[in-house]
Amino acid sequence: MPRRLIVAINPTAAFGRHHGAGAAASEIFAATGHTVIEVRQPNYELLRREVEREVRAVDAPDRAALIVVGGDGMVSLGVNAVAETGIPLGVVPVGTGNDTARNIGMPIGDPAAAARQIVAALSGDAQAVDAGRVVHGPHTTWMLGALSAGFDAAVNERANFMSWPNSERRYTIAVVRELLTFRAPHYRVVVDGHERAFSAMLVAIANHTSIGGGMKIAPDAEMNDGFFDLFVVDRMSKLRFLRIFPKVFKGEHTGEPEVHLERVRSVRIEAAGVVAYADGERVGPLPVEVSIVPGAVRLLR
């Protein structure tokens, strides 16, 4: 059955290397009989508003879908637009990290192949997956992948305020600079109603396996099990941290004594001077409260 496809395009994803990806995907959608509404804006905030306007105009969720073209930031935009609406979400991954797309088996950096997979998925039922409801002061947002509040979020924060270089090297430089000054924060967390306090290098709440472009922080996490994986890395020396850190890319860090993983449904995190990021997008300074909402998002995968 032909559908009304809202195609949201981020032309600056991956520093602009795939500026034609949105048009290529849209051509495939249109060629297979679907009605395509392309949404383009000069910046992320205007794009978000336009996408939400188009989503609100949908009167039959099963006859529509939102397709985002970009990286994890665009996935975040899409999830926040469609959570609990019943409108399916598809991803054409051409960003820098692409963690969510990697978790749902979408081809990375090949918009035509991703579009063809979405077309195939449109002929069946979208998969209902869990999402995290993030409450930050008076604001509520949604996350599909992970919320982080520690070293990785500090690197993201530093990189976002750097104007050079205009490439992925910006994040490598941010890691080196952050290591020079980073001190493990002292956290107060409430996990499923139980309070605890500790110092840690990193605290993350994962709904799927990876963050940061393939760091497999929670190798066994699943998106439809009704749980988060709470990931904590204890305070340690920087030398020890540098020895453990590379293991996360293969998921080989979980046996280290300083690394802790547990399945949880809700977490409140507090720490002075720490900023939280959800799906790579800035949430703001702690505290935040995150709770799992089973089946909140329908994915085309």
Summary of the structure (lengths in Angstrom):
residues: 301
radius of gyration: 18.9
end to end distance: 17.6
largest distance: 58.0
contacts: 1020
relative contact order: 0.17
helix: 32%
strand: 34%
